[in-house]
Amino acid sequence: FNAQLSYDEGKNFGVAANVAYEIVKGLKVTAEVDYLHVGEDTVTNWTGADKRNSIGGVLRFQRSF
């Protein structure tokens, strides 16, 4: 399990959390969930999110030989 929190002077808040699970030897799946709250509208939004609160995710499959 891994998590990261961020907050800045523009009242922007972000959370990312993921968990990795090895299904079989050499095959790992990692699921990640991300949340973003945009504080002040004057701050540049580098994520491209067009809502005040956004959620997203990634599902990664990794095979090791």
mmJSON file of the N, C-alpha and C atoms, coordinates in Angstrom:
{"data_MODEL":{"atom_site":{
"group_PDB":["ATOM","ATOM","ATOM","ATOM","ATOM","ATOM","ATOM","ATOM","ATOM","ATOM","ATOM","ATOM","ATOM","ATOM","ATOM","ATOM","ATOM","ATOM","ATOM","ATOM","ATOM","ATOM","ATOM","ATOM","ATOM","ATOM","ATOM","ATOM","ATOM","ATOM","ATOM","ATOM","ATOM","ATOM","ATOM","ATOM","ATOM","ATOM","ATOM","ATOM","ATOM","ATOM","ATOM","ATOM","ATOM","ATOM","ATOM","ATOM","ATOM","ATOM","ATOM","ATOM","ATOM","ATOM","ATOM","ATOM","ATOM","ATOM","ATOM","ATOM","ATOM","ATOM","ATOM","ATOM","ATOM","ATOM","ATOM","ATOM","ATOM","ATOM","ATOM","ATOM","ATOM","ATOM","ATOM","ATOM","ATOM","ATOM","ATOM","ATOM","ATOM","ATOM","ATOM","ATOM","ATOM","ATOM","ATOM","ATOM","ATOM","ATOM","ATOM","ATOM","ATOM","ATOM","ATOM","ATOM","ATOM","ATOM","ATOM","ATOM","ATOM","ATOM","ATOM","ATOM","ATOM","ATOM","ATOM","ATOM","ATOM","ATOM","ATOM","ATOM","ATOM","ATOM","ATOM","ATOM","ATOM","ATOM","ATOM","ATOM","ATOM","ATOM","ATOM","ATOM","ATOM","ATOM","ATOM","ATOM","ATOM","ATOM","ATOM","ATOM","ATOM","ATOM","ATOM","ATOM","ATOM","ATOM","ATOM","ATOM","ATOM","ATOM","ATOM","ATOM","ATOM","ATOM","ATOM","ATOM","ATOM","ATOM","ATOM","ATOM","ATOM","ATOM","ATOM","ATOM","ATOM","ATOM","ATOM","ATOM","ATOM","ATOM","ATOM","ATOM","ATOM","ATOM","ATOM","ATOM","ATOM","ATOM","ATOM","ATOM","ATOM","ATOM","ATOM","ATOM","ATOM","ATOM","ATOM","ATOM","ATOM","ATOM","ATOM","ATOM","ATOM","ATOM","ATOM","ATOM","ATOM","ATOM","ATOM","ATOM","ATOM","ATOM","ATOM"],
"id":[1,2,3,4,5,6,7,8,9,10,11,12,13,14,15,16,17,18,19,20,21,22,23,24,25,26,27,28,29,30,31,32,33,34,35,36,37,38,39,40,41,42,43,44,45,46,47,48,49,50,51,52,53,54,55,56,57,58,59,60,61,62,63,64,65,66,67,68,69,70,71,72,73,74,75,76,77,78,79,80,81,82,83,84,85,86,87,88,89,90,91,92,93,94,95,96,97,98,99,100,101,102,103,104,105,106,107,108,109,110,111,112,113,114,115,116,117,118,119,120,121,122,123,124,125,126,127,128,129,130,131,132,133,134,135,136,137,138,139,140,141,142,143,144,145,146,147,148,149,150,151,152,153,154,155,156,157,158,159,160,161,162,163,164,165,166,167,168,169,170,171,172,173,174,175,176,177,178,179,180,181,182,183,184,185,186,187,188,189,190,191,192,193,194,195],
"type_symbol":["N","C","C","N","C","C","N","C","C","N","C","C","N","C","C","N","C","C","N","C","C","N","C","C","N","C","C","N","C","C","N","C","C","N","C","C","N","C","C","N","C","C","N","C","C","N","C","C","N","C","C","N","C","C","N","C","C","N","C","C","N","C","C","N","C","C","N","C","C","N","C","C","N","C","C","N","C","C","N","C","C","N","C","C","N","C","C","N","C","C","N","C","C","N","C","C","N","C","C","N","C","C","N","C","C","N","C","C","N","C","C","N","C","C","N","C","C","N","C","C","N","C","C","N","C","C","N","C","C","N","C","C","N","C","C","N","C","C","N","C","C","N","C","C","N","C","C","N","C","C","N","C","C","N","C","C","N","C","C","N","C","C","N","C","C","N","C","C","N","C","C","N","C","C","N","C","C","N","C","C","N","C","C","N","C","C","N","C","C","N","C","C","N","C","C"],
"label_atom_id":["N","CA","C","N","CA","C","N","CA","C","N","CA","C","N","CA","C","N","CA","C","N","CA","C","N","CA","C","N","CA","C","N","CA","C","N","CA","C","N","CA","C","N","CA","C","N","CA","C","N","CA","C","N","CA","C","N","CA","C","N","CA","C","N","CA","C","N","CA","C","N","CA","C","N","CA","C","N","CA","C","N","CA","C","N","CA","C","N","CA","C","N","CA","C","N","CA","C","N","CA","C","N","CA","C","N","CA","C","N","CA","C","N","CA","C","N","CA","C","N","CA","C","N","CA","C","N","CA","C","N","CA","C","N","CA","C","N","CA","C","N","CA","C","N","CA","C","N","CA","C","N","CA","C","N","CA","C","N","CA","C","N","CA","C","N","CA","C","N","CA","C","N","CA","C","N","CA","C","N","CA","C","N","CA","C","N","CA","C","N","CA","C","N","CA","C","N","CA","C","N","CA","C","N","CA","C","N","CA","C","N","CA","C","N","CA","C","N","CA","C","N","CA","C","N","CA","C"],
"label_alt_id":[null,null,null,null,null,null,null,null,null,null,null,null,null,null,null,null,null,null,null,null,null,null,null,null,null,null,null,null,null,null,null,null,null,null,null,null,null,null,null,null,null,null,null,null,null,null,null,null,null,null,null,null,null,null,null,null,null,null,null,null,null,null,null,null,null,null,null,null,null,null,null,null,null,null,null,null,null,null,null,null,null,null,null,null,null,null,null,null,null,null,null,null,null,null,null,null,null,null,null,null,null,null,null,null,null,null,null,null,null,null,null,null,null,null,null,null,null,null,null,null,null,null,null,null,null,null,null,null,null,null,null,null,null,null,null,null,null,null,null,null,null,null,null,null,null,null,null,null,null,null,null,null,null,null,null,null,null,null,null,null,null,null,null,null,null,null,null,null,null,null,null,null,null,null,null,null,null,null,null,null,null,null,null,null,null,null,null,null,null,null,null,null,null,null,null],
"label_comp_id":["PHE","PHE","PHE","ASN","ASN","ASN","ALA","ALA","ALA","GLN","GLN","GLN","LEU","LEU","LEU","SER","SER","SER","TYR","TYR","TYR","ASP","ASP","ASP","GLU","GLU","GLU","GLY","GLY","GLY","LYS","LYS","LYS","ASN","ASN","ASN","PHE","PHE","PHE","GLY","GLY","GLY","VAL","VAL","VAL","ALA","ALA","ALA","ALA","ALA","ALA","ASN","ASN","ASN","VAL","VAL","VAL","ALA","ALA","ALA","TYR","TYR","TYR","GLU","GLU","GLU","ILE","ILE","ILE","VAL","VAL","VAL","LYS","LYS","LYS","GLY","GLY","GLY","LEU","LEU","LEU","LYS","LYS","LYS","VAL","VAL","VAL","THR","THR","THR","ALA","ALA","ALA","GLU","GLU","GLU","VAL","VAL","VAL","ASP","ASP","ASP","TYR","TYR","TYR","LEU","LEU","LEU","HIS","HIS","HIS","VAL","VAL","VAL","GLY","GLY","GLY","GLU","GLU","GLU","ASP","ASP","ASP","THR","THR","THR","VAL","VAL","VAL","THR","THR","THR","ASN","ASN","ASN","TRP","TRP","TRP","THR","THR","THR","GLY","GLY","GLY","ALA","ALA","ALA","ASP","ASP","ASP","LYS","LYS","LYS","ARG","ARG","ARG","ASN","ASN","ASN","SER","SER","SER","ILE","ILE","ILE","GLY","GLY","GLY","GLY","GLY","GLY","VAL","VAL","VAL","LEU","LEU","LEU","ARG","ARG","ARG","PHE","PHE","PHE","GLN","GLN","GLN","ARG","ARG","ARG","SER","SER","SER","PHE","PHE","PHE"],
"label_asym_id":["A","A","A","A","A","A","A","A","A","A","A","A","A","A","A","A","A","A","A","A","A","A","A","A","A","A","A","A","A","A","A","A","A","A","A","A","A","A","A","A","A","A","A","A","A","A","A","A","A","A","A","A","A","A","A","A","A","A","A","A","A","A","A","A","A","A","A","A","A","A","A","A","A","A","A","A","A","A","A","A","A","A","A","A","A","A","A","A","A","A","A","A","A","A","A","A","A","A","A","A","A","A","A","A","A","A","A","A","A","A","A","A","A","A","A","A","A","A","A","A","A","A","A","A","A","A","A","A","A","A","A","A","A","A","A","A","A","A","A","A","A","A","A","A","A","A","A","A","A","A","A","A","A","A","A","A","A","A","A","A","A","A","A","A","A","A","A","A","A","A","A","A","A","A","A","A","A","A","A","A","A","A","A","A","A","A","A","A","A","A","A","A","A","A","A"],
"label_entity_id":["1","1","1","1","1","1","1","1","1","1","1","1","1","1","1","1","1","1","1","1","1","1","1","1","1","1","1","1","1","1","1","1","1","1","1","1","1","1","1","1","1","1","1","1","1","1","1","1","1","1","1","1","1","1","1","1","1","1","1","1","1","1","1","1","1","1","1","1","1","1","1","1","1","1","1","1","1","1","1","1","1","1","1","1","1","1","1","1","1","1","1","1","1","1","1","1","1","1","1","1","1","1","1","1","1","1","1","1","1","1","1","1","1","1","1","1","1","1","1","1","1","1","1","1","1","1","1","1","1","1","1","1","1","1","1","1","1","1","1","1","1","1","1","1","1","1","1","1","1","1","1","1","1","1","1","1","1","1","1","1","1","1","1","1","1","1","1","1","1","1","1","1","1","1","1","1","1","1","1","1","1","1","1","1","1","1","1","1","1","1","1","1","1","1","1"],
"label_seq_id":[1,1,1,2,2,2,3,3,3,4,4,4,5,5,5,6,6,6,7,7,7,8,8,8,9,9,9,10,10,10,11,11,11,12,12,12,13,13,13,14,14,14,15,15,15,16,16,16,17,17,17,18,18,18,19,19,19,20,20,20,21,21,21,22,22,22,23,23,23,24,24,24,25,25,25,26,26,26,27,27,27,28,28,28,29,29,29,30,30,30,31,31,31,32,32,32,33,33,33,34,34,34,35,35,35,36,36,36,37,37,37,38,38,38,39,39,39,40,40,40,41,41,41,42,42,42,43,43,43,44,44,44,45,45,45,46,46,46,47,47,47,48,48,48,49,49,49,50,50,50,51,51,51,52,52,52,53,53,53,54,54,54,55,55,55,56,56,56,57,57,57,58,58,58,59,59,59,60,60,60,61,61,61,62,62,62,63,63,63,64,64,64,65,65,65],
"pdbx_PDB_ins_code":[null,null,null,null,null,null,null,null,null,null,null,null,null,null,null,null,null,null,null,null,null,null,null,null,null,null,null,null,null,null,null,null,null,null,null,null,null,null,null,null,null,null,null,null,null,null,null,null,null,null,null,null,null,null,null,null,null,null,null,null,null,null,null,null,null,null,null,null,null,null,null,null,null,null,null,null,null,null,null,null,null,null,null,null,null,null,null,null,null,null,null,null,null,null,null,null,null,null,null,null,null,null,null,null,null,null,null,null,null,null,null,null,null,null,null,null,null,null,null,null,null,null,null,null,null,null,null,null,null,null,null,null,null,null,null,null,null,null,null,null,null,null,null,null,null,null,null,null,null,null,null,null,null,null,null,null,null,null,null,null,null,null,null,null,null,null,null,null,null,null,null,null,null,null,null,null,null,null,null,null,null,null,null,null,null,null,null,null,null,null,null,null,null,null,null],
"Cartn_x":[0.843,0.0,0.883,0.515,1.272,0.279,0.551,-0.335,0.49,-0.062,0.591,-0.478,-0.217,-1.112,-0.361,-1.071,-0.439,-1.431,-0.891,-1.692,-0.793,-1.351,-0.527,-1.244,-0.556,-1.097,-2.341,-2.591,-3.794,-4.976,-4.851,-5.893,-6.239,-5.268,-5.425,-5.014,-5.807,-5.564,-5.604,-4.612,-4.566,-4.23,-4.804,-4.541,-4.346,-3.327,-3.11,-2.822,-3.491,-3.274,-3.275,-2.349,-2.333,-1.99,-2.354,-2.047,-1.606,-0.544,-0.027,-0.289,-0.637,-0.936,-0.306,0.441,1.057,0.1,-0.505,-1.498,-0.829,0.192,1.037,2.475,3.415,4.822,5.162,5.632,6.021,4.927,3.686,2.592,1.982,2.191,1.719,0.682,-0.378,-1.401,-1.369,-1.348,-1.366,-2.581,-3.413,-4.582,-4.322,-4.619,-4.403,-5.658,-5.974,-7.089,-6.525,-6.975,-6.5,-7.68,-7.49,-8.508,-7.856,-8.548,-8.048,-9.158,-8.855,-9.758,-9.046,-9.641,-9.056,-9.546,-8.612,-8.941,-9.275,-8.314,-8.519,-8.474,-9.412,-9.462,-8.309,-7.63,-6.537,-5.259,-5.21,-4.026,-4.084,-2.97,-2.909,-3.211,-4.121,-4.503,-3.787,-2.676,-1.868,-2.464,-3.492,-4.071,-5.056,-5.583,-6.589,-7.992,-8.145,-9.466,-10.339,-11.592,-12.487,-13.552,-13.465,-14.394,-13.631,-14.343,-13.713,-13.188,-13.905,-13.49,-13.436,-12.308,-12.13,-11.563,-11.934,-11.413,-10.998,-9.959,-9.476,-8.774,-8.303,-7.619,-6.815,-5.957,-5.093,-5.053,-5.079,-4.907,-3.705,-2.667,-1.409,-1.144,-0.784,-0.372,1.116,1.889,3.336,3.782,4.465,4.969,6.485,7.053,8.502,8.968,10.028,10.562,11.872],
"Cartn_y":[-1.177,0.0,1.232,2.223,3.46,4.609,5.716,6.878,8.154,9.183,10.485,11.557,12.573,13.714,14.974,15.942,17.221,18.353,19.494,20.689,21.888,22.962,24.142,25.42,26.545,27.833,28.238,27.622,27.891,27.054,26.361,25.493,24.333,23.921,22.734,21.525,20.479,19.285,18.061,17.199,15.986,14.769,13.637,12.365,11.306,10.49,9.336,8.14,7.038,5.821,4.627,3.694,2.498,1.277,0.148,-1.132,-2.088,-2.83,-3.797,-5.21,-6.102,-7.483,-8.405,-9.381,-10.349,-11.528,-11.618,-12.659,-14.029,-14.142,-15.337,-14.849,-15.742,-15.344,-14.646,-13.412,-12.651,-11.813,-11.857,-11.038,-10.222,-8.924,-8.02,-7.053,-6.806,-5.833,-4.725,-3.48,-2.325,-1.474,-1.207,-0.344,0.963,2.085,3.397,4.235,4.993,5.931,7.306,8.316,9.687,10.624,11.609,12.619,13.991,14.956,16.326,17.298,18.23,19.339,20.62,21.363,22.621,23.724,24.417,25.498,26.78,27.678,28.957,28.771,29.432,29.328,30.046,30.943,31.708,30.891,29.748,28.894,28.042,27.902,27.092,25.632,25.043,23.65,22.802,22.198,21.426,20.061,19.643,18.317,18.293,19.444,19.483,19.193,19.028,18.761,20.002,19.812,20.952,21.047,20.239,20.271,20.673,21.132,21.518,20.289,19.18,17.917,16.856,16.182,15.165,13.896,12.771,11.48,10.707,9.929,9.137,7.899,7.102,5.89,5.265,4.335,3.617,2.158,1.267,-0.158,-0.616,-1.088,-1.448,-2.944,-3.579,-4.976,-5.016,-5.708,-5.779,-7.229,-7.629,-8.999,-8.963,-9.748,-9.843,-11.215,-11.224,-12.474,-12.81],
"Cartn_z":[0.0,0.0,0.0,-0.78,-0.885,-1.006,-0.324,-0.399,-0.394,-1.037,-1.071,-0.97,-0.153,0.014,-0.375,-0.96,-1.269,-1.032,-0.62,-0.36,-0.613,-1.164,-1.408,-0.996,-1.212,-0.781,-1.559,-2.7,-3.477,-3.038,-1.914,-1.358,-2.293,-3.1,-3.935,-3.108,-3.178,-2.371,-3.274,-3.141,-3.944,-3.106,-3.482,-2.812,-3.896,-3.717,-4.591,-3.698,-3.95,-3.163,-4.109,-3.859,-4.689,-3.855,-4.408,-3.781,-4.892,-4.624,-5.593,-5.074,-5.998,-5.633,-6.671,-6.215,-7.121,-7.294,-8.474,-8.761,-8.803,-9.607,-9.682,-9.734,-9.558,-9.57,-10.893,-10.797,-11.976,-12.603,-12.096,-12.632,-11.499,-11.574,-10.528,-11.099,-10.339,-10.699,-9.656,-10.131,-9.237,-9.58,-8.593,-8.763,-8.025,-8.688,-8.083,-8.214,-7.164,-7.158,-6.839,-7.594,-7.419,-7.205,-6.323,-6.041,-6.099,-6.687,-6.778,-6.42,-5.525,-5.22,-5.624,-6.563,-7.015,-6.095,-5.462,-4.53,-5.262,-5.359,-6.028,-7.536,-8.227,-9.684,-10.362,-9.646,-10.241,-10.368,-9.716,-9.767,-11.033,-11.72,-12.933,-12.605,-13.353,-13.164,-14.209,-13.85,-14.797,-15.112,-14.364,-14.592,-15.749,-16.136,-17.19,-16.675,-15.368,-14.786,-14.934,-15.33,-15.513,-14.422,-13.406,-12.268,-11.014,-10.011,-8.744,-7.994,-8.073,-7.461,-8.556,-8.643,-9.686,-9.076,-9.674,-9.242,-10.492,-10.359,-11.487,-10.982,-11.895,-11.487,-12.602,-12.203,-13.133,-12.697,-13.661,-13.399,-14.217,-13.536,-14.194,-14.048,-15.167,-15.174,-15.498,-14.67,-14.873,-14.846,-15.912,-16.016,-15.916,-15.02,-14.857,-15.334,-16.102,-16.645,-15.998],
"occupancy":[1.0,1.0,1.0,1.0,1.0,1.0,1.0,1.0,1.0,1.0,1.0,1.0,1.0,1.0,1.0,1.0,1.0,1.0,1.0,1.0,1.0,1.0,1.0,1.0,1.0,1.0,1.0,1.0,1.0,1.0,1.0,1.0,1.0,1.0,1.0,1.0,1.0,1.0,1.0,1.0,1.0,1.0,1.0,1.0,1.0,1.0,1.0,1.0,1.0,1.0,1.0,1.0,1.0,1.0,1.0,1.0,1.0,1.0,1.0,1.0,1.0,1.0,1.0,1.0,1.0,1.0,1.0,1.0,1.0,1.0,1.0,1.0,1.0,1.0,1.0,1.0,1.0,1.0,1.0,1.0,1.0,1.0,1.0,1.0,1.0,1.0,1.0,1.0,1.0,1.0,1.0,1.0,1.0,1.0,1.0,1.0,1.0,1.0,1.0,1.0,1.0,1.0,1.0,1.0,1.0,1.0,1.0,1.0,1.0,1.0,1.0,1.0,1.0,1.0,1.0,1.0,1.0,1.0,1.0,1.0,1.0,1.0,1.0,1.0,1.0,1.0,1.0,1.0,1.0,1.0,1.0,1.0,1.0,1.0,1.0,1.0,1.0,1.0,1.0,1.0,1.0,1.0,1.0,1.0,1.0,1.0,1.0,1.0,1.0,1.0,1.0,1.0,1.0,1.0,1.0,1.0,1.0,1.0,1.0,1.0,1.0,1.0,1.0,1.0,1.0,1.0,1.0,1.0,1.0,1.0,1.0,1.0,1.0,1.0,1.0,1.0,1.0,1.0,1.0,1.0,1.0,1.0,1.0,1.0,1.0,1.0,1.0,1.0,1.0,1.0,1.0,1.0,1.0,1.0,1.0],
"B_iso_or_equiv":[0.0,0.0,0.0,0.0,0.0,0.0,0.0,0.0,0.0,0.0,0.0,0.0,0.0,0.0,0.0,0.0,0.0,0.0,0.0,0.0,0.0,0.0,0.0,0.0,0.0,0.0,0.0,0.0,0.0,0.0,0.0,0.0,0.0,0.0,0.0,0.0,0.0,0.0,0.0,0.0,0.0,0.0,0.0,0.0,0.0,0.0,0.0,0.0,0.0,0.0,0.0,0.0,0.0,0.0,0.0,0.0,0.0,0.0,0.0,0.0,0.0,0.0,0.0,0.0,0.0,0.0,0.0,0.0,0.0,0.0,0.0,0.0,0.0,0.0,0.0,0.0,0.0,0.0,0.0,0.0,0.0,0.0,0.0,0.0,0.0,0.0,0.0,0.0,0.0,0.0,0.0,0.0,0.0,0.0,0.0,0.0,0.0,0.0,0.0,0.0,0.0,0.0,0.0,0.0,0.0,0.0,0.0,0.0,0.0,0.0,0.0,0.0,0.0,0.0,0.0,0.0,0.0,0.0,0.0,0.0,0.0,0.0,0.0,0.0,0.0,0.0,0.0,0.0,0.0,0.0,0.0,0.0,0.0,0.0,0.0,0.0,0.0,0.0,0.0,0.0,0.0,0.0,0.0,0.0,0.0,0.0,0.0,0.0,0.0,0.0,0.0,0.0,0.0,0.0,0.0,0.0,0.0,0.0,0.0,0.0,0.0,0.0,0.0,0.0,0.0,0.0,0.0,0.0,0.0,0.0,0.0,0.0,0.0,0.0,0.0,0.0,0.0,0.0,0.0,0.0,0.0,0.0,0.0,0.0,0.0,0.0,0.0,0.0,0.0,0.0,0.0,0.0,0.0,0.0,0.0],
"pdbx_formal_charge":[null,null,null,null,null,null,null,null,null,null,null,null,null,null,null,null,null,null,null,null,null,null,null,null,null,null,null,null,null,null,null,null,null,null,null,null,null,null,null,null,null,null,null,null,null,null,null,null,null,null,null,null,null,null,null,null,null,null,null,null,null,null,null,null,null,null,null,null,null,null,null,null,null,null,null,null,null,null,null,null,null,null,null,null,null,null,null,null,null,null,null,null,null,null,null,null,null,null,null,null,null,null,null,null,null,null,null,null,null,null,null,null,null,null,null,null,null,null,null,null,null,null,null,null,null,null,null,null,null,null,null,null,null,null,null,null,null,null,null,null,null,null,null,null,null,null,null,null,null,null,null,null,null,null,null,null,null,null,null,null,null,null,null,null,null,null,null,null,null,null,null,null,null,null,null,null,null,null,null,null,null,null,null,null,null,null,null,null,null,null,null,null,null,null,null],
"auth_seq_id":[1,1,1,2,2,2,3,3,3,4,4,4,5,5,5,6,6,6,7,7,7,8,8,8,9,9,9,10,10,10,11,11,11,12,12,12,13,13,13,14,14,14,15,15,15,16,16,16,17,17,17,18,18,18,19,19,19,20,20,20,21,21,21,22,22,22,23,23,23,24,24,24,25,25,25,26,26,26,27,27,27,28,28,28,29,29,29,30,30,30,31,31,31,32,32,32,33,33,33,34,34,34,35,35,35,36,36,36,37,37,37,38,38,38,39,39,39,40,40,40,41,41,41,42,42,42,43,43,43,44,44,44,45,45,45,46,46,46,47,47,47,48,48,48,49,49,49,50,50,50,51,51,51,52,52,52,53,53,53,54,54,54,55,55,55,56,56,56,57,57,57,58,58,58,59,59,59,60,60,60,61,61,61,62,62,62,63,63,63,64,64,64,65,65,65],
"auth_comp_id":["PHE","PHE","PHE","ASN","ASN","ASN","ALA","ALA","ALA","GLN","GLN","GLN","LEU","LEU","LEU","SER","SER","SER","TYR","TYR","TYR","ASP","ASP","ASP","GLU","GLU","GLU","GLY","GLY","GLY","LYS","LYS","LYS","ASN","ASN","ASN","PHE","PHE","PHE","GLY","GLY","GLY","VAL","VAL","VAL","ALA","ALA","ALA","ALA","ALA","ALA","ASN","ASN","ASN","VAL","VAL","VAL","ALA","ALA","ALA","TYR","TYR","TYR","GLU","GLU","GLU","ILE","ILE","ILE","VAL","VAL","VAL","LYS","LYS","LYS","GLY","GLY","GLY","LEU","LEU","LEU","LYS","LYS","LYS","VAL","VAL","VAL","THR","THR","THR","ALA","ALA","ALA","GLU","GLU","GLU","VAL","VAL","VAL","ASP","ASP","ASP","TYR","TYR","TYR","LEU","LEU","LEU","HIS","HIS","HIS","VAL","VAL","VAL","GLY","GLY","GLY","GLU","GLU","GLU","ASP","ASP","ASP","THR","THR","THR","VAL","VAL","VAL","THR","THR","THR","ASN","ASN","ASN","TRP","TRP","TRP","THR","THR","THR","GLY","GLY","GLY","ALA","ALA","ALA","ASP","ASP","ASP","LYS","LYS","LYS","ARG","ARG","ARG","ASN","ASN","ASN","SER","SER","SER","ILE","ILE","ILE","GLY","GLY","GLY","GLY","GLY","GLY","VAL","VAL","VAL","LEU","LEU","LEU","ARG","ARG","ARG","PHE","PHE","PHE","GLN","GLN","GLN","ARG","ARG","ARG","SER","SER","SER","PHE","PHE","PHE"],
"auth_asym_id":["A","A","A","A","A","A","A","A","A","A","A","A","A","A","A","A","A","A","A","A","A","A","A","A","A","A","A","A","A","A","A","A","A","A","A","A","A","A","A","A","A","A","A","A","A","A","A","A","A","A","A","A","A","A","A","A","A","A","A","A","A","A","A","A","A","A","A","A","A","A","A","A","A","A","A","A","A","A","A","A","A","A","A","A","A","A","A","A","A","A","A","A","A","A","A","A","A","A","A","A","A","A","A","A","A","A","A","A","A","A","A","A","A","A","A","A","A","A","A","A","A","A","A","A","A","A","A","A","A","A","A","A","A","A","A","A","A","A","A","A","A","A","A","A","A","A","A","A","A","A","A","A","A","A","A","A","A","A","A","A","A","A","A","A","A","A","A","A","A","A","A","A","A","A","A","A","A","A","A","A","A","A","A","A","A","A","A","A","A","A","A","A","A","A","A"],
"auth_atom_id":["N","CA","C","N","CA","C","N","CA","C","N","CA","C","N","CA","C","N","CA","C","N","CA","C","N","CA","C","N","CA","C","N","CA","C","N","CA","C","N","CA","C","N","CA","C","N","CA","C","N","CA","C","N","CA","C","N","CA","C","N","CA","C","N","CA","C","N","CA","C","N","CA","C","N","CA","C","N","CA","C","N","CA","C","N","CA","C","N","CA","C","N","CA","C","N","CA","C","N","CA","C","N","CA","C","N","CA","C","N","CA","C","N","CA","C","N","CA","C","N","CA","C","N","CA","C","N","CA","C","N","CA","C","N","CA","C","N","CA","C","N","CA","C","N","CA","C","N","CA","C","N","CA","C","N","CA","C","N","CA","C","N","CA","C","N","CA","C","N","CA","C","N","CA","C","N","CA","C","N","CA","C","N","CA","C","N","CA","C","N","CA","C","N","CA","C","N","CA","C","N","CA","C","N","CA","C","N","CA","C","N","CA","C","N","CA","C","N","CA","C","N","CA","C","N","CA","C"],
"pdbx_PDB_model_num":[1,1,1,1,1,1,1,1,1,1,1,1,1,1,1,1,1,1,1,1,1,1,1,1,1,1,1,1,1,1,1,1,1,1,1,1,1,1,1,1,1,1,1,1,1,1,1,1,1,1,1,1,1,1,1,1,1,1,1,1,1,1,1,1,1,1,1,1,1,1,1,1,1,1,1,1,1,1,1,1,1,1,1,1,1,1,1,1,1,1,1,1,1,1,1,1,1,1,1,1,1,1,1,1,1,1,1,1,1,1,1,1,1,1,1,1,1,1,1,1,1,1,1,1,1,1,1,1,1,1,1,1,1,1,1,1,1,1,1,1,1,1,1,1,1,1,1,1,1,1,1,1,1,1,1,1,1,1,1,1,1,1,1,1,1,1,1,1,1,1,1,1,1,1,1,1,1,1,1,1,1,1,1,1,1,1,1,1,1,1,1,1,1,1,1]
}}}
